[in-house]
């Protein structure tokens, strides 16, 4: 059996159904658990087939694709990766443009398809069984006929394909055709014989395969895969993939809690005890308290660090960032030390962390606010208006905010590291800054309602304070929008 040495990854399309995100980031560069889909598909080719050279078809935002290729080359140095410009005439034409370059069998994978726990080595078994076949396409069995209607299905005689049906209204079976193909150079000859589709005006790759299946002497065979398959057409498809992978791996992730303190001896023990059994580690970062806060924290046997802030509460943002630096967890949670939040809401944060980069609480649900707390109507209104302003300014990223000062949130370490160079706010506005930079870096920040209790030792929040905070938050939002630019890649 001949070795498959050549791979082709189609990464040129515009991905209009995942707009507006694909205006900034091509779908093959969507990240799933620390690696782009493109990176994962190159890795799949190399690890499963020992492929030595990969041609990546590039077009839309190709500079970003080429930059990612450079990154992949460093991670997988044994494979040669070469970008090739698209033809703008569809996938079939893009692959056909490689005729003068490829003179042996090759494997093709669509750049916006993600395979989790896949057994692509089944292609090798089919090749061994049918060494002279003209092509093979990957299929999976699914009871979700809606997925077949979006892709294509095949009709088989044993494992030989006799008919291929593109986006069937009434699928003939439960076989879903995938974007993984094994082709021989016969593909190039059949491409030339295939007419353009009346609907699209270009030659469709499924039409080429169908013609090969019906006219090729050596035949086209199905490779049945067993995997979690995600065709990333829309943002919801992407979020679904992220959720399923994280949900599967969630038990492996470590959680860290950061509690920034400053003279909180009346509440710190209760906060630590409440959250203690739910985290892998708790970090108390103390801003040179003059009371027993630090001693009480050490008594609870949590990690304690001193932040050299001279007890100045206006350095809260810098204090929290320093605390995060001491954590080792994959998921970082920050909570205020005054007892205004409870651990009973932590599971909600975790569940939403499975398909987002940051989850932040909102204290605007009146039924969840304890009577006597300092969340007066005007304060809630100010936070609501500032949240809506963030929504309007970054409307294309689809954020939804009603609170910009909730000191109970969680963020993935990986996501935090991407935006860390952009974070400079020293005081309590660090929260809205982090929210904004997660959003403007094309990541997902979800807001969820949490219970809010009367803080221990709360300070009166006056109208003057509200006006001052509103002005400062407004200035921060405007600077992020107009002075630093709307869109960042977080790198």
N, C-alpha and C positions, 0 to 999 in steps of 0.2 A: 504494500500500500504506500503510495506516494505521500510525502509530508506536505501539509498545507503551509507554505512559507509566506504567502502574501495576504494582507488584510486591507479592506477598504471600509472607511467609516464616513457616512454621509453627514456632514455637519454644516451645510450651506444654507438651509432654508430660513425664512424669516419668522416662522412660528407665529403667525398672526392670531391664532386662537388663544395664545397665552399673552396677548397684549394687555396692559402696557409694559409688562416686565421685559418682554422680548425686544422692546425698543432700546433697552439699555444692555441687556445680557442675552446672548443667544442660548437657546434651550440646551444644547450640549454642555454648556458651562453651568447649568443649574447644579447646585451642590447637594449631595446626599451623604450624610455622615462623613463630612470632611473631604470628600473627593467629588470632582465634577463627573457627570455622566460620561463625558468623553474619556476622562482618565480611567474610569471603571471599565469601559468597553475596550480600551487598549489593553488594560490589565487582563481582561477576560480572554482576549485573543492570544496574548503571550503565554499566560499560565496554562490555558487549556490546549492550545494547538502548537505552541512553540513558534508562533509566527515571528518572522525576522524583520519584515518591513510592512509598515502601515501607511497607506495613502489616505489622507484626510481631505475630503472635498470641502472647500471653504467658499464663503460668499458673504452672507449677511454678517456684519461686524467681524470681518475676518481677522482684523488686527488682534482682537481679544482671543480668538481661537488660536492664532499663531503664538501668542504669548503663553497660552495654556499648554500648547505643544512643547514649548521650551521647558516649561515646568515638568511635564511628563517625561521628557527626555532625561532630566536629572534623576527622576524617581525610578525610571525603568531604562537604564543606559544600554541594555543589550538589544533594544529594538530600534530600528531606523524609522523615523516618522517624517513623512514628507507631505506638506500641504499642496493641494492642487486646486486651482480656481474652478469654480462651477461654470456650467454652460448657460445657466438661466433658462434651460429648456426642460427642466424636470430631472428627477432622480435617474431615470433610465438613461438619459443622454449624458448625465454627469459620469455615470459608471462607464458608459460606452466610450467616453473621451479618453479612457485609460488604455484603449486597445493597443496603441503603439508601445505602451510601457509594460503591460502585463501579458505574458505569453504562457501562463500556466494556471492551474486552478487557484481560485482565491475565495476568501470568506468576506462577506459584506454584512455589516451591521448598521442599522440606522442610528444616527447620533442622538436622537431624542427618545430612544428606547432603553429602559433600565431593567436588567434581569437580576433578581435576588435569589440566592441559593439555587443557581441554575446548574443544569447538567448538559452544557453545550457539547461535552465530549461524545454525546450521542451521534453527532454528525460523523465522527470518526467510525463509529460502529456501522452506520448506514453506508459510508464510503467503502468500508471493508466488505460489506455484503454486496454492494453494487459498484465495483471499482470503475466501471466504464460509464456511469451515469453522467448525463449532461449537466444536471443541477440537483440541488436539494434545498428545500425550504423548511424552516422551523415552524412547528405548529404546537398548540397546546389545546387540551380539551377544556371547555368552559360551559357552564350552564347559563351564563349571562349572555344571552343572545344580543343584547345591546352593544356589547363589545365587538361582536362579529360584524354588526351592521356598520360600525365605524371603520373596520379594517377590511378583511376579506376572508373567505372560507375556501375550502378545497373539497373536491369529491375524489375519493380514493377507490382503487381496486387493490386490495391488500395494502401495501405502502406506496404504490405507484399513483401519482397524481394524473387524473384523466380530465379534470376540469377545475378551473379556478374562477371564483365568483367574487368580483370586487364590490364591496359595500352592499351586500344582498339585503333587500327589504325583508325577504323571508329566507333566512339561512337554511341551507339544505341539511345541516347537521350541527353538531356542537364543536366543530373543529375551527379554531381561530388561527388564521395565518399571521405569522410574526415577521418582523423586519430583520431576520437573520437568514442569510442565503449563502449556499455554497454554489459557486459557478465555475464552469470550465470555460475556456476561450470560445466555445460554441455560442456563448451569450452574445458575443459581438456580432456574429453572423445572423443570429435571429433578430437582434435589434434592428439590423438593416432591413429585415423583411416585415417588421411590424409597423402597421399604419398608426398615425396619430389618433388619439382619442377624440371623438366628436365633441365630447363635453369640455375637455381641458385644452384641446388643440395641440397637445404634446404627446409624445410616446410615453405610455405609462409602463412602469417596470412590471406590474402585474400582468399586463397584456403580453409583454415579452415572455414572461414565464409561462403563461397559458399557451402561447404559441409553441414554445419549446416542449411543453408537456404533450401537446397533441401531434407534433410533427417530428420531433427529434427521435431518431432510431434508438438512442441509448436511454431515453426517458428521463423524467424528473420524479424524484422520490421525496417523500415526507420524512422529516426527522421530528419525532415526537419528543418534546421536552417536558420536564417536570420542574416547574419553577414558579416564583412569583413574578409576574410580568407586568410592567407598567409602561404604557404608551403615553408619553407626556405631551398630550395635545394642549391641555389648558392648565391654568394655575391650580385648579382643583385636582387635576391628575397628579400634579407635582406634590401638592400638600398631602394627598393620599399616600403617595409613595414614601414620603418622609415619615408620615405617621406610622405606616406599617413596619418600616425598618426599625424605627426607634422603639416602637411598642415591643417588637421582638427582642431587642437588645436592652430594654430598659432596666432589667434587673442587674445589669453589669455597670450601670452608671453610678458614680459616687456623688453624693450631695454635700454641699458645704453651706453653713449659715454664717452670715456676717452680722454682728450686732455692734454698731458704733455707739459708744457710751460717753457721757460727760455728766458726772454727778447724778447718777441714777440709782443710788443705793436703795431707795424705797421700792423699786420695781424690778431691778435686774435679776434677782433670784427667781422671781415668779416667771419671768420671760424665759430664762434658761431652762428651768424645770419643765415648763410647758412644751418647749420645742426639743428638748434634749434627746429623747428616744427616737426621734424621727429623722435625725441627720447622722451622716457618717462622721462629721466633725463640726464643731462650733468655734468660731473665731470671735472673740471679744476684742475690739480695737478701741482702746480708751484714750480719750483726749485729755490726759493729765488731770483726772478727777482729783478733787481735794477731799472727798468723802470716802466711804468704804466700798465704792463701786468695784474697784479692781480686786480688793481682798475677797469680797463676796463672790466674784466671778471665779477666782482661783479656787475657792472652797468647793465649787461645783465641778472642779476638775475639767474645765474646758481650756482651750488654748487662749492665752491672753497676750496682748501686745500693747505697747504704749505708743501713741501717736504724738509726736512733738508739736502740738498745736497750741500750747499755752492755755488750754481750756477755752479757746475761742470758738464759739458755735458757728461762726461764719466760714469755718474751714471744713464743714461737714462733707462736702463733695470730695475734697482731697483725702479726708480721713477714710471715707468708704473705699475709695480707690486703693488706698494703702492696705486696707483690710482684705480686699479682693486679691491683692498680690500674695498674701500669706495663705490663701486657700489652695487646696489640692483637688477639689472636686470637679466633676464634669458639669454639674449644674450648681450655680451659685445663687443663693437666696439672701436678700438683704431685708432686715426688719428693724423697725425702730425699737429703742430700749424702754419705752415708757408704758408698755402694756396695752397699747391701743389696738394691737392685732393678736389673733389667737392661732394656734397651730391647727385648729380644726379646718382652716381654709387652705392649709398647705397641700393636701391631696388634690384640691382643685387646680392649684398652680401646676402641680406635676402633670396632671392629665393633659392640660393644654400645652405643656412644654413638649409633648410628643410631636406636635406639628407646627411649632412656632419657635422663634429665636429668643423672644422675650415675652414674659407674661407679667402684667402689672395689675395691681388691684385698683378698684375704683370705689370711692367712699360716697358716691352720689345716690346710692339706693337707700331711700329713707327708712325702709323697714329694717335695714341692717345696721342702723346707726343707733348706738345706745343713747338714751335720753341723758342730757347734761354734758355731752361731748362738746368740743369747741367748733363743731362743723355747723356754723350758723348759715342761714340761707344765702347771705351775701357772699360768704366764703365759698360755698358750693357753686354759686353762680359764676364767680370769678374763675374757678378751676374749670367749670364747664366751658366758658367762653374761650379760655386759653386752649383747651383741648380741641375745640372746634376750629380754632385758628390753625392749629397744626394740621388738622384734616384738610382744610381748604388749601393750604400752601403745598401740601404733598398729596393732593387728591389722586394723582395717578398711581400712587402706591397703596391706595385703598385703606388707610388707617381709620380707626374709629375710637375716639378718645372723649371721655367726659371728666377726667381728673388728671392733673399734671403734677401733683405733689403727694402722691401716695407712697409712703415709705415702707411698702411691702411688695416686693417684686422678685422675680427670678429671671435668670439669663443663662444661656449656655456659655461656657467658658470660650468655646471656639468663636461664637458670635461676638462676645465681648472683646476678644483679642483683635478681631477685625476692625472694630471701631475705636479701640483704645487710643490710637494716636490723635484722634479728633476730639478727645474729651479734655477740657481745660477748666470748666467751671468749678470753683472752689466751694461755694456755699450750697444750700439745699436745692438750688436750681439744677444740680447735677442730674436729678431724676428726669426732668423734661429734656435736658440735653441728651441723655442716653436714649430716651424714647425717640427723639428726632433723628439721631444718628443711626439708630437701628433701621428706621424707616427709610431714610435717605440713602442708605447703603443697600437698598433693595432687599431687606430682610423683613421678617414678619413679627410684629408686636401686637399681641392680643390683650385686651383689657377685660377683666372679669370682676364681678361684684364681690366684695369681701366685707365681713363684719367689722365694724369700727366701734371701739369702746372708749370710754372716757380716759384720757391719758393721765397717768400718775404725775402729779406735779406740773400740770399744764399751765402755761403762761397765757395770759389774756391776749387774744388776737384782736387788735384794734383796727378800726377803719383805716387809719393811717398806714398800718402794716399791710393791709390788703392792697391799698393803692400803690405803695412802694413795690411790693412783690409783683403786682400786675405789670408795672412799668418795666421792671427788670426782666421778667419773663418775656414780655413783648420784644424788648431789645434783643434778647437771646434768639428768639424765633426769627426775627428779621435778619439778624446777622447770619444765621444758618442758611436762610433762604437766599439772600441777595449778595452777601459778601463772600461767602464760602462756596456758593454754587448749590444748585438744587440737588444734583445727583452725584453720589460718591459710590465707589466700588468697594470701599472698606478695606482696600489693600494698602 
